[in-house]
Amino acid sequence: MTVKNINAKTLQEWLDKKEAVLVDVREPSEYSAKNINGSVLIPLGSISCEVLPDCLDKKLVINCHAGKRGGLACEKLLAQNPGLQIYNLEGGISAWEEQGFKVQTSDKDSSAKPNEFCSIK
């Protein structure tokens, strides 16, 4: 199965309708600096089907900074489970921002922390 790309507008529509689960595969420092609200952090080096959040009956969307790491994550996950309904956010969080969609940013003085990444159960 090949990796399917979606654009930021499509992702926003899916998130609004609660049809998708969004996984961010960047590093924790990148995620802390800015992220898409509701995304779950699972760095690329840790990504596997075993650590994915529950996405039963939802589309699984992967995002990174510009789309490359997201594509790699999709390929890795599809190799483990070819039946996954998985999509890569084309252009990553950069394309998301270019379309005018909001991101969460952290204040360096705040104690805000990124979402815990999923662990094997």
PyMOL commands that set and color helices and strands:
alter all, ss='L'
color gray80, all
select helices_A, chain A and resi 8-16+28-33+44-46+49-51+68-80+92-98
alter helices_A, ss='H'
color red, helices_A
select strands_A, chain A and resi 4-6+20-24+34-35+40-41+59-63+86-89+104-105
alter strands_A, ss='S'
color yellow, strands_A
deselect
rebuild
show_as cartoon
